[in-house]
C-alpha cells in the first residue's frame, strides 16, 4: 500500500502547476491521492453571538454557488483524468464548502480533511505573496491558506512554489 496524499487545488495557474509538479516529482502508482477543493459559501456567512452562546456561531447558508460548484467539480474531474494518465489509479475527489470563508476557514477545512483521512502528505500551492502583503493582510485579520495549513496540519506539508523566471 502506498502513501495517502492530499492535494488542495483551485482553478488557479499555481494549483495547476502544483498538480503537474506532483505528477512528475512526487506521485507513485500505488499512492492513494485525494484531490480536494474548498469553496466559499454562496451568500457568505456571518458570525453572531448571544448571552447564551459566548462563542461566535455561524449564521447563514453554507451552500456554494451552484455555478461555482459545477465549475469546481469539472476542474477536479480534469485533475483526476490528468493524474490517472500519469499512472495513479486510486484517486478520490472532494469539494468542501466553508461556512465563513477566508484563508483560516479554508485552511481549517483542508487540515481537517487530511486529518480525517490520516494523510501522510498534504500538498498545496503558494501564491507567492510577499512578506509585506502577508503582514498587511494579517493585520486585517486575513492570511494565507498555506500559512494556516503549515501551522495546524498533523502530517507533513509541502508548499509548492511556482518558479519565477529569471531575468
N, C-alpha and C positions, 0 to 999 in steps of 0.2 A: 504494500500500500504506500502510495506517495504522500506528499505533503498536502496540507489544506492551505490554500492561498485565497485571500480575499483581495480583489482589486476594485477599488471605488472609482467610478468613472462618471463623467457627464459628457455632453457632446462638444466639448472644447477641443482645440488642437492639442493642448497639453495632455488631456486624457487619451486621445488617440495615439499620441507619441508614447505615452506610458504603456499602453497595451502592446504596441509594436515592440517596445523595448523588452517587455516581459516575455513575449513570444520568442524572441531571439536570444535573450540572455538569462532567463530565469526559469521558464516553464519546462517541465519534463512530461512525457506522455502519460505517466501514471499519477500525476498530480490531480487533486480534486480542486477545481477552480470555481470560485464564486465571484461573479461579476455583478456588482451592485451599483445602483444609482439612488440618490436621495433627492426628492422633490420637495419644494416649498408648498405650503397649503394654498389653495386657490384664493381664499378670501383673506388669508393672513390671520394668524391667531393673535390673541391679546391676553394679557395677564390681568387677573383680578384677585383681590384678597378681601376677606371679611374678618370680623372679630372671631368668628368660629373657626376660620382657617387662616392662621397667621402666615402660612407659606403661600406664595402665589400659585394659583391653579390656572390651567389653560382654559380659555373660553373660546368658543367659536368652532368652526368647521375645520377638521383636519383632512379634508379630502383634496386631492390635487386637481388642478385644472385638467379636464378631460383631454384637451389637445396636447398639453404638456405630458400627460401620462402616456398617450399614444405615441408621441414622439420619442419619449424615453424608452418605451418598450421596443420600438422599431430599432432604435440605436443599440440597445442591449442585444437584440437578436443578430444584428450585423456584427457586433463584437464576438458573439458566440460562434457565428459562422467562420469568422476570421481565425480564431484560436483553434477551432476544430480542424481547419485546413492545415494548421501548423502542427497537428498531431495530438492535441489534448482532447480527449473524448469525454471526460467526466466534468462537464460544465453546467453550473447552475446559475440561474439569473434571479435577481430580486430587485424590486423597486420599493423603496421605503419612502414614507411621507412624513415630514416633520409637522408638528403642530404649531411651532412658533417660527421656525426659520432662523436663518443666520448661521454663522460659522460654528458656534458652540453646539447648537442643536443638531446641525448636520453631522458634526464630528461625533457627537454622542450616539447618534444612530449607527454610524459606521463602527464605532468601538463596541457597542452592544451587539451588533450583528456578528462581528468577528469573535466576540467572547462566547456568544451562544453556539457558534459553530466550532469552537475550540480550534481556531485558526492557528497555524504555525507562523504565517507571514501575512502582513497586511500591506498592500502597496497602493499608493496614490500619487498623483502628480502634484507638483508645486507650480503655482502660477508665477513664482519668482518675484513676489512683492519685495521691494527693498525694505531695509530696516526702518527708514524714516516713515514710509507709508504704513508699515505694520504697527509702528509706535503710535501714529496718529489714529489709526483705526482702533487700536487697543484703548486709547484714551476715550474714544467714543463708545466703548463697550462692544466693539466688533473685533474680530480677529480672524486668523487663518485657520481653515479646517485642518490642514496638516499639522499646525502647531498643537491644536487640541488633541488630535489623534496620537501624536508622538508622546504627549504628556500622560495620556489616560489609557492607552491600549495595554493589554496584558501580554500580547505577543510581540514578536519582532516586527518593526515597522520600517518600510523602505519608502522614502520620498524621492520620486523621480523628478529630476530637473531637466528640462529641455536644453540641450547645448545651445549656447549663444554663439552665433557666427563671429569668428574673429576678423577684425578689420584689417 
